[in-house]
Amino acid sequence: MSEHKFGFRTRALHAGATPDATTGARAVPIYQTTSFVFDDTNDAANLFALQKYGNIYSRIGNPTVAALEERIASLEGGIGAVATASGMSAEFITFAALVGQGDHIVASAQLYGGTVTQLDVTLRRFGVDTTFVASSDPEEFRKAIRANTKVVYTEVIGNPGGEIADLEGLAAVAHEAGVPLVVDATLATPYLVRPIEHGADIVIHSVTKFLGGHGTTLGGIVVEAGTFNWGNGKFPSMTEPVESYGGIQWWGNFGEYGFLTKLRSEQLRDIGPSLGPQAAFNLLQGVETLPQRIDAHVANARIVAEWLASDPRVSFVTWAGLDGHPHQERAQKYFPLGPGSVFAFGVRPSVECDTEAERLAAARATGAKFIESLQLASHLANIGDARTLVIHPGSTTHQQLSPEQLEAAGVPADLIRISVGIEDPEDILWDLDQALTIATGETR
Amino acid sequence: MNAINPAGSSAQDAAAASCEIGAGPAATSSAAAAAAPAKPVRTWQGPTAPERLGMLRRAKSIAIVGASNNPARASYFVATYLLSSAPYDVYFVNPRAEEILGHKVYASLADLPVVPDIVDVFRRDEDLPEVAREAVEIGAKTLWLQLGSWSEEAAAIAEAGGLDVVMDRCVKIEHARFHGGLHLAGFVTGVISSKRQTVA
């Protein structure tokens, strides 16, 4: 009997969702319940001791959530997954499982702002030190590693600069140090890159973004490859007896299933950021059309990026699929279908400026005017919606910074972040053109 | 590899796979040992996911050789699962135990009152060829060596005796792969099917 290999599009629709055993329901049922009855006291004892599979309480696991977990794990080529309430909580439970007081993390400096503050403020307050590496060169990561380093962390596509991580180089650095490479692949989705194929050990997503795609529902997920040797001596919580589970050892008893079993049975149990069944259902609806949507996103991103790059009113474009992007070659290696559809561009102020301060103020005002003049693109703080989204950090998330501080933070005053949607591309271009005309007073 | 070959190959591919055999996966104190530990070259090709499912579906009884009464041992997890979540008659074999989970323990495979369909082995690698010979002698149908357990000599003995062979896989995980349990725990089963989920 031969073993058929199912493709990505088939698994986006079917993985983790065989028809319901009792009713035959074809769609994944929404198991909207906090708790699940036990057959008897012996059954309860076996479930609590992890001696058998089954549901106890939806903070730990829920059948609707399990469908999302298996589906995304299948698409990533992982051994399994644990879903969470948001991308940020997916990161937090992962760090909570891997580090403790006195431990150290080596992370890229080009990270989403919420991740930076989770590492630099919250985890630092808990006694975990993070070194942020302001380079994408694996050698610079290697130099930052210490004896107490437990994680190497990066995003696969930087937001909004479009930097592409050297996954194979970073995996080699991490593995040489005996620690896992943990990556946030939110901007990529498994359709564009499967980081596990390039050496990553743990892949995290904000499922809220392209995986959901509809912009209706928050969610996060942690996928593990199942190939990291947790018994290498650097992770005692994986190898020491666990008192609350009768003296089992996550690595000794569960082998390659151990890390995710620990993440669910300890971190979800103790910290509690679980994904609700209704949210899991909503997110599954999005995942079913992931390949088709991402094809459309990337096609539109290419059209929009090339159009912007050829417009004299635009000062720069950071899409790594463009000629001249510093990571174009890396993008072609890791993202043969295209490096996603979130990037940034600058709107050149048209006024004459005598001083640098005047130029920065004018750039900031021009960026704000551009954003306010858009009719189709939505001005909001999300990315990865099917609709085109924009934000001007200089007048929103970073408005408290002076123009000079903005430049120092690597966020030019006129920087616009765009998440290109799947509308008709001529309508997106029409909207950008008319807003650029109003903001700069110049036509294309 | 699993991205295009999802049918349950992850356990086979993973490094240092273990459901706890003997001392469990080797714990080394060296940070440099993070890469997959070296293991002997494997030439034997295991059965596919549909073939493993076929063995599990045809079986009515399973004997656990090297069964332990310690709840933290892998064989105890497997026994608890099989007794509670699977349809099999489960028999225990261990010359140094009297009773496990309320069931009588037999000293050898030959002492069992029935011929078990599957012989599920939790023994050290050097003991595996002898267990394979005993499984052939009693006429069992499948020799199943637990996750982390591998002996091409034992496999050759069993196959020459007409038995199906599975190595380095957990019978609990494999049954759960096809009957919903592994899925409920958020793990990849590789199962893609338009038929109702079977649960036992």
Interface residues (C-beta under 8 A of the other chain):
Chain A: M1 S2 E3 H4 K5 F6 G7 F8 T10 R11 H14 A15 G16 T18 P19 D20 A21 G24 R26 N42 D43 N46 A49 L50 Q51 K52 Y53 G54 N55 G61 P63 V65 A66 A67 E69 E70 A73 S74 L75 E76 G77 G78 I79 G80 A81 V82 A83 H175 E176 A177 G178 V179 P190 R194 I196 E197 G226 T227 F228 N229 G231 N232 G233 K234 T239 P241 G246 G247 I248 Q249 W251 G252 N253 F254 G255 E256 Y257 L260 T261 R264
Chain B: M1 N2 A3 I4 N5 P6 A7 S10 A11 D13 A14 A15 A16 A17 S18 C19 E20 G24 P25 A26 A27 T28 S29 S30 A31 A32 A33 A34 A35 A36 P37 T48 A49 P50 E51 G54 P71 A72 A74 Y76 F77 T80 Y81 S84 S85 L147 G148 I173 A176 G180 G181 L182 H183 L184 A185 G186 F187 V188 T189 G190 V191 I192 S193 S194 K195 R196 Q197 T198 V199
